[in-house]
């Protein structure tokens, strides 16, 4: 019995070592979109190559560099989809206040066939907790 626990412990340690570090981008392929943390977002905003969308309602502020504000629950309406890149492979990064609304919007865009959608878990709350400012 004792010999069974050692291989199991080694396997758990090996699996834990393979888990992504918190600052890494994590592919959420099963949901059809990916996530990045606020520090990675801060870095990527320095050489921005994406459409940056605030989906939070009601409005509570923006992260500098925001291109659009589209309510999360209306992101797939035709008028709002027309604001997004026609190329469904273009990079789109979504955020909200806490991450819940942006995850819903990211899933909705993925279901519409967008292939390069990113969500910021923790949203503006995490952004401010990391010491970055919001525009009010």
Buried (B, 14 or more C-beta within 10 A) or exposed (E): EEEEEEEEEEEEEEEEEEEEEEEEEBEBEEBBBBBBBBBBBBEBBEEEEBBBBBBBBEEBBBBEBBBBEBBBEEBBEEEBBEEBBEEBEBBBBBBBBBBEBBBBBBBBBBEBEBBBBBBBBBBBBBBBEEEBEBEE
